[in-house]
């Protein structure tokens, strides 16, 4: 008889081998490769984005900007002298005080990772880092964890709007994402988004692109928990839902100019050697820690493992993983001691552009999905704004800062935690 790779010599299944699990792994790898290919194309092609893969080729270690590295201001001359690098002098590249962007020379045999290995050996680990690419996707899983789905008979929104319609009064939430789809603010079907504003997102409604409407959906989730909150959706991730970390901190600095109480960030990335994002270390030191009371709430990512996802893994951020509707950790959610809290991240229903979306990822490539202002979506992208909304609600209910509200909620989440999951926050009634 013919045996498969999961069969023993006598045709019996080999213990520990799971054919269905292996098929899921193959599908996951296909999704990942499609995701990375789309992101690189959206960023402008291989000249503007590159990926470092794990040795087995099944996981992306990190994504980065070719021909560029980052260094602190106090280190850049040492790095430049060692590498013969050129400091970028355009206003935007050097706008984040304390951070320097350098252009390096690479070729077919010498890449940015090779150059950084030399810096590590001769100057020390972390003196220079990649200009990582941050995205609303987590390598290996979308963040969202699936492509948008037609909601079917699911109620909208889900979770429902809290009975405390004044929750979030006088609280300002900045959603740093793909931008805002204005028709959702006037559509009676998504009335909870009235008054939201932001950078308009450009969307072809006949062919809605991947990650379109992501920021609008997130704003809707915030509003379910804080119906009275002021929300502005910043269009900082319009290019395939991705941006260089050096650009992201500049854009976050621009968001801080509006003095938000809460920044909700459903984007991030893994890093080279799991070293913290240099740009965000500098951003914290130079900007965010001086903005008294402001809290950054960040998605923990969707790789389904414990590897840190930045900036969520910073101790000063509120990192949010995902649970399913049964209160179990979602299979896609990252986890570990660096994740502060878990919240509902599967099967959320909220605002989405009216139009047609064609699936890009296996096994649904080419499938047509038609939307009429509402979608169902999953990912830590959406558990994150749920927590942002709960923080906003607590602020207005008790007259306290975002930092104090977050701290109170995290204490309560720990008390409500579940074995095998961790601290949990549930939607308000």
N, C-alpha and C positions, 0 to 999 in steps of 0.2 A: 504493500500500500504506500501511497505518497504521504510524506509527513511534512508539516510546516516547521518553521523555525521555533515554534513554541511547543512542538511535540518531542517526546522522548523517543528512543529507539523502537519502542513497541507501539508507538502512536499515541501513548497517553500524554496528557498535558504535563509539561515540566513545571514542578512547583515554583511559585513565585512569578511565573510568566502570565501576563494578562493580555490576551489578544485585543480586547476592547480598549484596554489602556494604551497599548502600543498604537492602535489606530488613532486614538485621541492625541497621542504625542505627535504622530505624523501630521495630523490635521493642524495641530498647534504650530508646528514648524512651518507649514505652508502659509498659515495666517501671518506668522512673524515675518517671513520673507516678503510677502506681499506688502505688509505694513512698512517695512524698512525701505523697500523699493519705492513706494509711494512717497514716503517722507523725503528721500534723497532727491527724487524728481521735483517735488514741490519746493524744495530749498534751492533749486536751480541746477541740479545735476552733481556729478562726482567732484567737480571743482569746488563745490560749496558745502558738501556734506559727505562724510565717510563713516563707516561702521567698523568696529573691532569685534570679532566673533570669538566665542569660546572655542577651545581646542576641538571639541566634538562638533562644532558648527551648528549647535542647536539653541544657542542663546547669544544675544548681543551683550557684550560686556559694557560698551558705551558707544555713543555717537559723538562725532566731533567735527570741528571746522578745519578743513585742510589748510596747511601753510600758516597756521597761526597758533600762538600759545599765549598764556596769561601769566603775569607775575605781579607781585606787590610792587608798589613804587620804590620801596627801599631795596628791592632785589633786581629790578629790571636791567640795570646796567651790567651787573655780573652775568646775567643770563644772556644779554645781547652780546657781550664781549666773547663769551664762550661759544656761542652759536653763529656769530656774525649776523645777528637778527636786526631788523629795522623796527623802530618804534613807530606805530601809526599815530599821526599827528592831527587827523581830522577831529573836529570838535566832539562828535558823538563817541568815538572810540575811547577817548580819554575823559569823558564826562563824569564817570564814577571816580570820585577822589579816592586815591589809595590803590587803584587798579590800573595796570598798564597792559595794553594789547600789543603784541609783537608779531611781526611777519617773519617767518623763517623760510629757508630754502629747502625744498624737498625734491625728490625725483622718484623714479620707479623703484629704486632699491632702498631709499631712505625716507621713511614716513615720519609723521609727527610722533607716533609712539616710540620710534627708534631714537629720535632726537631727545625726547623726554627721558628715556632710559639713560642717556648720556648725562643729562642734567642731574638726575638722581644720583648717579655715581660720583660726579665731580663737584656738585654744589650741595646736594642733599635733597631728600624726598620732599616734594611739595614746593620747592623754590620756583618751579614753573609747572603749569598744568595745562591740559587741553582747554580749548574754548568749547566746552561740552554743548551739545544740542539738547535743549529741553523741549518737551512735547506733551501734548494732552494724550499721548499714547504711552503705555508702559511696554517696553520690549517684551514680546512673547504674548502679551495680551493688550487689547485695546483698552485705553481709558478714555472713552467707554470700553467696557469689557466685551461688548458685542456691538454690531452696527445697529443703528436705530431701527426699532420694530414698530409695525402698526399696532396700536393699542388694543384693538379688538373691543371686547366688552368691558375692559378695565375702566374703573371710574377715573375721572380727571378733576383735579390733580390727585396723584397718590404719591406719598401720603397726603391726606386731606389737610385743608387749612385749619389751623388751630382756632378754637372757639374764642380765644383772646384776640379780637381784631385790632386791639391797640398795641399788641406786642411789637416791639421794634421802634416805637415812637421816638423820634429825634436821634435815631441811630443811623449811621452812614456806613454802608457796606460797599467796598470796591471789589468787583468781580474781575479778575485779571484773566482774560480768556480770548475768545475768537471774535468778540464784538457782539453787537446788539441787533436783533431783527425787529425794527420798529412796528411792523404790523401786529405783532403779538401784544403790544401795549394798548391797542384799540379794539382788538377782536373780542367780542362778547364771550367767546368760548374760552378765553384766557384772561378773564377780567381781573384776576389777582395780580397781573403784571402792569396794571394801570399806573402811570407815573414813573416807571423805570426809564432811564435814559442811558446813553452811551455812544460809543463809536459805531456807526452803522456798518453792518456786515454786508458785503456784496455776495449775493447768492443767485445762481441761475435756477429758477424754480422748475425748469424742465429736466434739469440734471443736477440735483442738489449734491454738492461735493462732500467727500468724507469730512467729518468733524464740523460741518456747517451747522449752525444753530446750537452748538455746544454751550456757548456763553449764555444764550437766551434761556435754554433749558435749566442751566444752573441758577440763573436769577430767579426763575420760577420756583425752584426748590427752596431757595432762601425765603421767598415770600410765603411759602406754606407755613413756616415756623414764625416768621416775623412780618405779618401782613402790612404793618405800618412803616417798615424800615425804608429809608431812602437807599436806592441801589443804582450804581452806575457800572455799566459793563464796558471795560476797556478792551479795545481791539488790538491786543498786543501779540496775538498768536494767529494772524490771518494766513500765514504761509504753511498750509498743511498742518495747522495746529502746532507749529514749531518755531523756535527762535534760539539764537546763540545765547549762552548764559551772560556774555558780556553786554548784549543788547537788553536782555531781560532785566538786569538790575537797573539799567538806565530807565527803562520803562516803569519799573516799580517805583523808582524815585519820582517819576512824573505823577504816578498815582498818589504818592504821599503828599504832593503839592496840594491835593484836594482835602487833606486832613481826614482820611477815613478812620473810623473806629476799628473796622475789621477788613482785612484783605483776604479774600477767598481765592486760593490758587489751586486749580485742579490740573497742575502740570508739574513736571519734574524730570529726573533722570538718574540712572545709576552712573557711577563715575569710575575713572581709571584708578585701580587699586583701592577703591572704596574710600578714597581721600575726600573729605568734604569739599563742596563747590567753593573754590577760592573766591569767586565773584561775590557769593552770598556771605561768606565770612566778612569780606570787606564792607558789603552793603549793611550788614548788621552793625559792625563797628562804627561806620561813618554816618549811617542814616537812621536805621530802624530803631536802635536802642535809645536814640535821642527823641523819638516820637512817643512820648509818655502815654502808656495805656493802650497803644495800638497793638493788635494781635494779627499775626499771619497764621491762617489755617490752611494746611496743605495736604494734598492727597498722598497716601502712602504707596500708591502704585499697584499694578495688577499682574505681577509676575508669579504670584502664588508661592513666594519663598521669603526668607527672612533677611535677605541682602538689603542694606539701607538704600533708600530712595530719597534723593535730595531735591529741594530743601526740607522736606518733611522730617528727615532724620535729625535735623539740628535741635538741640535742647530748648532753644527759644521759640520754636514753632510748635503749633498744635497739629500733630500728625494724625490723620484719620484713615483707618481701614474700613472694610465693608463686611456687613453681615447680610444674610438672606432674610426672607420673611419669617422663617422659623427661629431666628435668633442665633443661627450657627454662622461661623465665619465663612464668608463666600469663598469658593474654591480658588477664585482668581486673586483674592486680596493678599497683598504682602502682610507680613506679621513679624513679631519679635518685640523685644523690650523697648525698642525705639518708637513703636507705635503707641500713641497716647490713648486712643479711644477708637471704638468701632461703632458704626451707625449703619442704618439701612442703605444698601447700595445695589440691590437687585430689584429689577422690575419696577423702577420708579416711572411715573407717568406725569408728563408736564408739557410745556409749550414747545412747539417745533414749527418751522416754516411749512406753509401749505404748498405742496408740490410733489415731485417724483424723485425718488432716490433709487439708484441702481447699485446693487451690492457689488463690492469689490473683492470680497474675501471668501475663501473656501469655507464651507461647501456651497455657498449661495451665490457664487459669482454670476452676475448678469440678472439675478432676480430683480423684478420691479416691485417697489413698495411705494404706495401712494398715501400721502399724509394730508390731513385737513386741520392743521394747526396743533395737533397733539401727537406725541410719540411715547413709546416705552423704551427705556434705556437702563443699562446697568454699568457699574464701575465705581471705583473709589472717587472718580470725578464727581459723583453725585452724592455719596455719603458725606463728602467734604462740605458742600453748601448746606446740607442738613444741619451739621454742627455749627456752621457759621450763623445760620438762622436761630438756632437755640441760644447761642451766645448773645445775639442781638436782642432776643426776647428777654433774657435774664437781665441784661443791662437796663432796659426800659422798666422792667417790673420792679427792680430794686435800686435804681438810680446809682449804678456803679460802673466802673470802667470795664472795657472789654477784657483787660487782663484779669481783673478780679472776677468777672463773670465766668471766664474760661476756667480759672482755677477752681471756683465753686463747682462747676459742672463736672470737672475731671474727678473731684473727690466723690461726687455722687455716682459717676460712672464706675469708679472702682468698687463702690459698695454694691452696685448692681451687676458686677461682672460675672461672667460665666466660665466655668472650667473649660479649658480647651479653646477659649476665645480671648477673653481679657475684658477690660473696662468697656461698658456699653452705654450709649445714650440712645433712647428711643424717641420717636417723634412725639411732639406735644399732641394732646387730644384735640 
